[in-house]
Amino acid sequence: MTRLAVLNFGGMCLLAWAAWNGFVQFAYVADTTPISLSIVALFVFGLGVAAYRVYRPTQEGTELLRDIANWCAGLGMFGTVIGLVMMTLSLQDTDISNADQLAKAINQAFEGYGVALITTAVGFVFGVWTEVNYRCIKMMAG
């Protein structure tokens, strides 16, 4: 239980440091879809499940944590696909001889690219964090 507390405290400290330096706000401004917020909500639910399982460690109950970790990663990959689709659609039907239209399309393409990268990073970080919680609780359950 001490390992799990130290792990989550360290993770929260890193998250607070990232927020202090503006990285968290940047991520949510760059993601124009609700996918990153969905990943964070799922992660917070996973932390609640982990806290509950610390006091009632059972093998079957901890499998939900592994599922949550997989869903976080899956939502991150889904966001990647959505971002790439946004990027592709922004370049569709663009007249490259018109500089204003091309500049607008490129700006929209970068917005889609930002969504792809941010959702991948958020899904990866929170998926791994939840997976580590799962493994710690599984070791505690025996």
PyMOL CGO cylinders between C-alpha atoms (Angstrom):
from pymol import cmd
from pymol.cgo import CYLINDER

trace = [
    CYLINDER, 0.00, 0.00, 0.00, 2.91, 2.35, 0.68, 0.3, 1, 1, 1, 1, 1, 1,
    CYLINDER, 2.91, 2.35, 0.68, 4.30, 1.83, -2.82, 0.3, 1, 1, 1, 1, 1, 1,
    CYLINDER, 4.30, 1.83, -2.82, 0.96, 2.70, -4.34, 0.3, 1, 1, 1, 1, 1, 1,
    CYLINDER, 0.96, 2.70, -4.34, 0.64, 5.85, -2.22, 0.3, 1, 1, 1, 1, 1, 1,
    CYLINDER, 0.64, 5.85, -2.22, 4.18, 6.97, -3.11, 0.3, 1, 1, 1, 1, 1, 1,
    CYLINDER, 4.18, 6.97, -3.11, 3.58, 6.24, -6.79, 0.3, 1, 1, 1, 1, 1, 1,
    CYLINDER, 3.58, 6.24, -6.79, 0.35, 8.23, -6.93, 0.3, 1, 1, 1, 1, 1, 1,
    CYLINDER, 0.35, 8.23, -6.93, 1.76, 11.08, -4.85, 0.3, 1, 1, 1, 1, 1, 1,
    CYLINDER, 1.76, 11.08, -4.85, 4.77, 11.29, -7.19, 0.3, 1, 1, 1, 1, 1, 1,
    CYLINDER, 4.77, 11.29, -7.19, 2.49, 11.23, -10.22, 0.3, 1, 1, 1, 1, 1, 1,
    CYLINDER, 2.49, 11.23, -10.22, 0.32, 13.99, -8.77, 0.3, 1, 1, 1, 1, 1, 1,
    CYLINDER, 0.32, 13.99, -8.77, 3.46, 16.05, -8.04, 0.3, 1, 1, 1, 1, 1, 1,
    CYLINDER, 3.46, 16.05, -8.04, 4.59, 15.65, -11.67, 0.3, 1, 1, 1, 1, 1, 1,
    CYLINDER, 4.59, 15.65, -11.67, 1.11, 16.59, -12.87, 0.3, 1, 1, 1, 1, 1, 1,
    CYLINDER, 1.11, 16.59, -12.87, 1.11, 19.67, -10.62, 0.3, 1, 1, 1, 1, 1, 1,
    CYLINDER, 1.11, 19.67, -10.62, 4.55, 20.63, -11.94, 0.3, 1, 1, 1, 1, 1, 1,
    CYLINDER, 4.55, 20.63, -11.94, 3.29, 20.27, -15.52, 0.3, 1, 1, 1, 1, 1, 1,
    CYLINDER, 3.29, 20.27, -15.52, 0.25, 22.41, -14.72, 0.3, 1, 1, 1, 1, 1, 1,
    CYLINDER, 0.25, 22.41, -14.72, 2.45, 25.03, -13.03, 0.3, 1, 1, 1, 1, 1, 1,
    CYLINDER, 2.45, 25.03, -13.03, 4.56, 25.27, -16.19, 0.3, 1, 1, 1, 1, 1, 1,
    CYLINDER, 4.56, 25.27, -16.19, 1.51, 25.55, -18.45, 0.3, 1, 1, 1, 1, 1, 1,
    CYLINDER, 1.51, 25.55, -18.45, 1.78, 22.15, -20.12, 0.3, 1, 1, 1, 1, 1, 1,
    CYLINDER, 1.78, 22.15, -20.12, -1.61, 20.93, -18.92, 0.3, 1, 1, 1, 1, 1, 1,
    CYLINDER, -1.61, 20.93, -18.92, -3.43, 24.06, -20.06, 0.3, 1, 1, 1, 1, 1, 1,
    CYLINDER, -3.43, 24.06, -20.06, -1.65, 23.90, -23.40, 0.3, 1, 1, 1, 1, 1, 1,
    CYLINDER, -1.65, 23.90, -23.40, -2.82, 20.33, -23.89, 0.3, 1, 1, 1, 1, 1, 1,
    CYLINDER, -2.82, 20.33, -23.89, -6.45, 21.16, -23.28, 0.3, 1, 1, 1, 1, 1, 1,
    CYLINDER, -6.45, 21.16, -23.28, -6.40, 24.28, -25.40, 0.3, 1, 1, 1, 1, 1, 1,
    CYLINDER, -6.40, 24.28, -25.40, -4.81, 22.35, -28.29, 0.3, 1, 1, 1, 1, 1, 1,
    CYLINDER, -4.81, 22.35, -28.29, -7.37, 19.53, -28.08, 0.3, 1, 1, 1, 1, 1, 1,
    CYLINDER, -7.37, 19.53, -28.08, -10.55, 20.93, -29.59, 0.3, 1, 1, 1, 1, 1, 1,
    CYLINDER, -10.55, 20.93, -29.59, -12.40, 17.65, -29.04, 0.3, 1, 1, 1, 1, 1, 1,
    CYLINDER, -12.40, 17.65, -29.04, -13.66, 16.31, -25.69, 0.3, 1, 1, 1, 1, 1, 1,
    CYLINDER, -13.66, 16.31, -25.69, -11.49, 13.19, -26.01, 0.3, 1, 1, 1, 1, 1, 1,
    CYLINDER, -11.49, 13.19, -26.01, -8.72, 14.28, -23.62, 0.3, 1, 1, 1, 1, 1, 1,
    CYLINDER, -8.72, 14.28, -23.62, -11.28, 15.30, -21.02, 0.3, 1, 1, 1, 1, 1, 1,
    CYLINDER, -11.28, 15.30, -21.02, -12.92, 11.89, -21.39, 0.3, 1, 1, 1, 1, 1, 1,
    CYLINDER, -12.92, 11.89, -21.39, -9.58, 10.19, -20.83, 0.3, 1, 1, 1, 1, 1, 1,
    CYLINDER, -9.58, 10.19, -20.83, -8.97, 12.26, -17.68, 0.3, 1, 1, 1, 1, 1, 1,
    CYLINDER, -8.97, 12.26, -17.68, -12.47, 11.49, -16.36, 0.3, 1, 1, 1, 1, 1, 1,
    CYLINDER, -12.47, 11.49, -16.36, -11.89, 7.79, -16.96, 0.3, 1, 1, 1, 1, 1, 1,
    CYLINDER, -11.89, 7.79, -16.96, -8.52, 8.03, -15.20, 0.3, 1, 1, 1, 1, 1, 1,
    CYLINDER, -8.52, 8.03, -15.20, -10.07, 9.76, -12.17, 0.3, 1, 1, 1, 1, 1, 1,
    CYLINDER, -10.07, 9.76, -12.17, -12.65, 6.98, -12.00, 0.3, 1, 1, 1, 1, 1, 1,
    CYLINDER, -12.65, 6.98, -12.00, -9.76, 4.50, -12.17, 0.3, 1, 1, 1, 1, 1, 1,
    CYLINDER, -9.76, 4.50, -12.17, -8.05, 6.23, -9.23, 0.3, 1, 1, 1, 1, 1, 1,
    CYLINDER, -8.05, 6.23, -9.23, -11.27, 5.83, -7.27, 0.3, 1, 1, 1, 1, 1, 1,
    CYLINDER, -11.27, 5.83, -7.27, -11.40, 2.14, -8.14, 0.3, 1, 1, 1, 1, 1, 1,
    CYLINDER, -11.40, 2.14, -8.14, -7.75, 1.78, -7.12, 0.3, 1, 1, 1, 1, 1, 1,
    CYLINDER, -7.75, 1.78, -7.12, -8.40, 3.49, -3.78, 0.3, 1, 1, 1, 1, 1, 1,
    CYLINDER, -8.40, 3.49, -3.78, -11.35, 1.19, -3.14, 0.3, 1, 1, 1, 1, 1, 1,
    CYLINDER, -11.35, 1.19, -3.14, -9.33, -1.90, -4.12, 0.3, 1, 1, 1, 1, 1, 1,
    CYLINDER, -9.33, -1.90, -4.12, -6.54, -0.99, -1.70, 0.3, 1, 1, 1, 1, 1, 1,
    CYLINDER, -6.54, -0.99, -1.70, -8.93, -1.71, 1.13, 0.3, 1, 1, 1, 1, 1, 1,
    CYLINDER, -8.93, -1.71, 1.13, -10.66, -4.65, -0.54, 0.3, 1, 1, 1, 1, 1, 1,
    CYLINDER, -10.66, -4.65, -0.54, -8.05, -6.35, -2.75, 0.3, 1, 1, 1, 1, 1, 1,
    CYLINDER, -8.05, -6.35, -2.75, -9.56, -9.18, -4.78, 0.3, 1, 1, 1, 1, 1, 1,
    CYLINDER, -9.56, -9.18, -4.78, -8.37, -10.62, -8.05, 0.3, 1, 1, 1, 1, 1, 1,
    CYLINDER, -8.37, -10.62, -8.05, -11.65, -10.17, -9.93, 0.3, 1, 1, 1, 1, 1, 1,
    CYLINDER, -11.65, -10.17, -9.93, -12.14, -6.60, -8.74, 0.3, 1, 1, 1, 1, 1, 1,
    CYLINDER, -12.14, -6.60, -8.74, -8.75, -5.44, -9.94, 0.3, 1, 1, 1, 1, 1, 1,
    CYLINDER, -8.75, -5.44, -9.94, -9.40, -6.47, -13.53, 0.3, 1, 1, 1, 1, 1, 1,
    CYLINDER, -9.40, -6.47, -13.53, -11.52, -3.34, -13.93, 0.3, 1, 1, 1, 1, 1, 1,
    CYLINDER, -11.52, -3.34, -13.93, -8.35, -1.29, -13.48, 0.3, 1, 1, 1, 1, 1, 1,
    CYLINDER, -8.35, -1.29, -13.48, -6.67, -3.10, -16.37, 0.3, 1, 1, 1, 1, 1, 1,
    CYLINDER, -6.67, -3.10, -16.37, -9.74, -2.42, -18.50, 0.3, 1, 1, 1, 1, 1, 1,
    CYLINDER, -9.74, -2.42, -18.50, -9.63, 1.28, -17.59, 0.3, 1, 1, 1, 1, 1, 1,
    CYLINDER, -9.63, 1.28, -17.59, -5.94, 1.43, -18.54, 0.3, 1, 1, 1, 1, 1, 1,
    CYLINDER, -5.94, 1.43, -18.54, -6.75, -0.15, -21.90, 0.3, 1, 1, 1, 1, 1, 1,
    CYLINDER, -6.75, -0.15, -21.90, -9.67, 2.22, -22.46, 0.3, 1, 1, 1, 1, 1, 1,
    CYLINDER, -9.67, 2.22, -22.46, -7.44, 5.23, -21.74, 0.3, 1, 1, 1, 1, 1, 1,
    CYLINDER, -7.44, 5.23, -21.74, -4.93, 4.03, -24.32, 0.3, 1, 1, 1, 1, 1, 1,
    CYLINDER, -4.93, 4.03, -24.32, -7.73, 3.17, -26.75, 0.3, 1, 1, 1, 1, 1, 1,
    CYLINDER, -7.73, 3.17, -26.75, -9.30, 6.61, -26.42, 0.3, 1, 1, 1, 1, 1, 1,
    CYLINDER, -9.30, 6.61, -26.42, -5.87, 8.12, -27.05, 0.3, 1, 1, 1, 1, 1, 1,
    CYLINDER, -5.87, 8.12, -27.05, -5.56, 6.16, -30.28, 0.3, 1, 1, 1, 1, 1, 1,
    CYLINDER, -5.56, 6.16, -30.28, -9.13, 7.10, -31.23, 0.3, 1, 1, 1, 1, 1, 1,
    CYLINDER, -9.13, 7.10, -31.23, -8.19, 10.75, -30.74, 0.3, 1, 1, 1, 1, 1, 1,
    CYLINDER, -8.19, 10.75, -30.74, -5.19, 10.20, -33.00, 0.3, 1, 1, 1, 1, 1, 1,
    CYLINDER, -5.19, 10.20, -33.00, -7.44, 8.91, -35.76, 0.3, 1, 1, 1, 1, 1, 1,
    CYLINDER, -7.44, 8.91, -35.76, -9.92, 11.77, -35.25, 0.3, 1, 1, 1, 1, 1, 1,
    CYLINDER, -9.92, 11.77, -35.25, -7.08, 14.31, -35.41, 0.3, 1, 1, 1, 1, 1, 1,
    CYLINDER, -7.08, 14.31, -35.41, -5.69, 12.79, -38.61, 0.3, 1, 1, 1, 1, 1, 1,
    CYLINDER, -5.69, 12.79, -38.61, -9.17, 12.80, -40.17, 0.3, 1, 1, 1, 1, 1, 1,
    CYLINDER, -9.17, 12.80, -40.17, -9.56, 16.47, -39.17, 0.3, 1, 1, 1, 1, 1, 1,
    CYLINDER, -9.56, 16.47, -39.17, -6.20, 17.17, -40.77, 0.3, 1, 1, 1, 1, 1, 1,
    CYLINDER, -6.20, 17.17, -40.77, -7.10, 15.38, -43.99, 0.3, 1, 1, 1, 1, 1, 1,
    CYLINDER, -7.10, 15.38, -43.99, -10.52, 17.00, -44.27, 0.3, 1, 1, 1, 1, 1, 1,
    CYLINDER, -10.52, 17.00, -44.27, -9.05, 20.47, -43.79, 0.3, 1, 1, 1, 1, 1, 1,
    CYLINDER, -9.05, 20.47, -43.79, -6.84, 19.98, -46.84, 0.3, 1, 1, 1, 1, 1, 1,
    CYLINDER, -6.84, 19.98, -46.84, -9.62, 18.56, -48.99, 0.3, 1, 1, 1, 1, 1, 1,
    CYLINDER, -9.62, 18.56, -48.99, -10.96, 20.88, -51.70, 0.3, 1, 1, 1, 1, 1, 1,
    CYLINDER, -10.96, 20.88, -51.70, -8.28, 23.48, -51.04, 0.3, 1, 1, 1, 1, 1, 1,
    CYLINDER, -8.28, 23.48, -51.04, -7.26, 25.65, -53.96, 0.3, 1, 1, 1, 1, 1, 1,
    CYLINDER, -7.26, 25.65, -53.96, -3.47, 25.76, -53.61, 0.3, 1, 1, 1, 1, 1, 1,
    CYLINDER, -3.47, 25.76, -53.61, -3.24, 28.72, -56.00, 0.3, 1, 1, 1, 1, 1, 1,
    CYLINDER, -3.24, 28.72, -56.00, -5.13, 30.89, -53.49, 0.3, 1, 1, 1, 1, 1, 1,
    CYLINDER, -5.13, 30.89, -53.49, -2.69, 31.85, -50.73, 0.3, 1, 1, 1, 1, 1, 1,
    CYLINDER, -2.69, 31.85, -50.73, -5.37, 32.88, -48.20, 0.3, 1, 1, 1, 1, 1, 1,
    CYLINDER, -5.37, 32.88, -48.20, -7.29, 29.64, -48.65, 0.3, 1, 1, 1, 1, 1, 1,
    CYLINDER, -7.29, 29.64, -48.65, -4.10, 27.60, -48.42, 0.3, 1, 1, 1, 1, 1, 1,
    CYLINDER, -4.10, 27.60, -48.42, -3.00, 29.37, -45.23, 0.3, 1, 1, 1, 1, 1, 1,
    CYLINDER, -3.00, 29.37, -45.23, -6.41, 28.73, -43.64, 0.3, 1, 1, 1, 1, 1, 1,
    CYLINDER, -6.41, 28.73, -43.64, -6.29, 25.05, -44.65, 0.3, 1, 1, 1, 1, 1, 1,
    CYLINDER, -6.29, 25.05, -44.65, -2.79, 24.65, -43.22, 0.3, 1, 1, 1, 1, 1, 1,
    CYLINDER, -2.79, 24.65, -43.22, -3.87, 26.23, -39.91, 0.3, 1, 1, 1, 1, 1, 1,
    CYLINDER, -3.87, 26.23, -39.91, -6.81, 23.81, -39.72, 0.3, 1, 1, 1, 1, 1, 1,
    CYLINDER, -6.81, 23.81, -39.72, -4.49, 20.92, -40.59, 0.3, 1, 1, 1, 1, 1, 1,
    CYLINDER, -4.49, 20.92, -40.59, -2.20, 21.83, -37.70, 0.3, 1, 1, 1, 1, 1, 1,
    CYLINDER, -2.20, 21.83, -37.70, -5.21, 21.94, -35.40, 0.3, 1, 1, 1, 1, 1, 1,
    CYLINDER, -5.21, 21.94, -35.40, -6.03, 18.35, -36.37, 0.3, 1, 1, 1, 1, 1, 1,
    CYLINDER, -6.03, 18.35, -36.37, -2.40, 17.37, -35.95, 0.3, 1, 1, 1, 1, 1, 1,
    CYLINDER, -2.40, 17.37, -35.95, -2.42, 18.90, -32.46, 0.3, 1, 1, 1, 1, 1, 1,
    CYLINDER, -2.42, 18.90, -32.46, -5.51, 16.88, -31.53, 0.3, 1, 1, 1, 1, 1, 1,
    CYLINDER, -5.51, 16.88, -31.53, -3.79, 13.72, -32.75, 0.3, 1, 1, 1, 1, 1, 1,
    CYLINDER, -3.79, 13.72, -32.75, -0.62, 14.30, -30.73, 0.3, 1, 1, 1, 1, 1, 1,
    CYLINDER, -0.62, 14.30, -30.73, -2.27, 15.56, -27.55, 0.3, 1, 1, 1, 1, 1, 1,
    CYLINDER, -2.27, 15.56, -27.55, -4.82, 12.76, -27.29, 0.3, 1, 1, 1, 1, 1, 1,
    CYLINDER, -4.82, 12.76, -27.29, -2.10, 10.19, -27.89, 0.3, 1, 1, 1, 1, 1, 1,
    CYLINDER, -2.10, 10.19, -27.89, 0.05, 11.65, -25.11, 0.3, 1, 1, 1, 1, 1, 1,
    CYLINDER, 0.05, 11.65, -25.11, -2.83, 12.00, -22.63, 0.3, 1, 1, 1, 1, 1, 1,
    CYLINDER, -2.83, 12.00, -22.63, -4.07, 8.46, -23.33, 0.3, 1, 1, 1, 1, 1, 1,
    CYLINDER, -4.07, 8.46, -23.33, -0.56, 7.05, -22.97, 0.3, 1, 1, 1, 1, 1, 1,
    CYLINDER, -0.56, 7.05, -22.97, 0.29, 8.82, -19.71, 0.3, 1, 1, 1, 1, 1, 1,
    CYLINDER, 0.29, 8.82, -19.71, -2.96, 8.06, -17.93, 0.3, 1, 1, 1, 1, 1, 1,
    CYLINDER, -2.96, 8.06, -17.93, -3.16, 4.55, -19.35, 0.3, 1, 1, 1, 1, 1, 1,
    CYLINDER, -3.16, 4.55, -19.35, 0.31, 3.68, -18.05, 0.3, 1, 1, 1, 1, 1, 1,
    CYLINDER, 0.31, 3.68, -18.05, -0.42, 5.30, -14.70, 0.3, 1, 1, 1, 1, 1, 1,
    CYLINDER, -0.42, 5.30, -14.70, -3.59, 3.21, -14.31, 0.3, 1, 1, 1, 1, 1, 1,
    CYLINDER, -3.59, 3.21, -14.31, -1.76, 0.06, -15.43, 0.3, 1, 1, 1, 1, 1, 1,
    CYLINDER, -1.76, 0.06, -15.43, 0.90, 0.59, -12.75, 0.3, 1, 1, 1, 1, 1, 1,
    CYLINDER, 0.90, 0.59, -12.75, -1.86, 1.02, -10.15, 0.3, 1, 1, 1, 1, 1, 1,
    CYLINDER, -1.86, 1.02, -10.15, -3.40, -2.22, -11.39, 0.3, 1, 1, 1, 1, 1, 1,
    CYLINDER, -3.40, -2.22, -11.39, -0.11, -4.10, -11.06, 0.3, 1, 1, 1, 1, 1, 1,
    CYLINDER, -0.11, -4.10, -11.06, 0.55, -2.78, -7.55, 0.3, 1, 1, 1, 1, 1, 1,
    CYLINDER, 0.55, -2.78, -7.55, -2.92, -3.78, -6.36, 0.3, 1, 1, 1, 1, 1, 1,
    CYLINDER, -2.92, -3.78, -6.36, -2.64, -7.17, -8.05, 0.3, 1, 1, 1, 1, 1, 1,
    CYLINDER, -2.64, -7.17, -8.05, 0.59, -7.80, -6.12, 0.3, 1, 1, 1, 1, 1, 1,
    CYLINDER, 0.59, -7.80, -6.12, -1.18, -6.80, -2.90, 0.3, 1, 1, 1, 1, 1, 1,
    CYLINDER, -1.18, -6.80, -2.90, -4.06, -9.19, -3.64, 0.3, 1, 1, 1, 1, 1, 1,
    CYLINDER, -4.06, -9.19, -3.64, -1.60, -12.05, -4.02, 0.3, 1, 1, 1, 1, 1, 1,
]
cmd.load_cgo(trace, "trace")
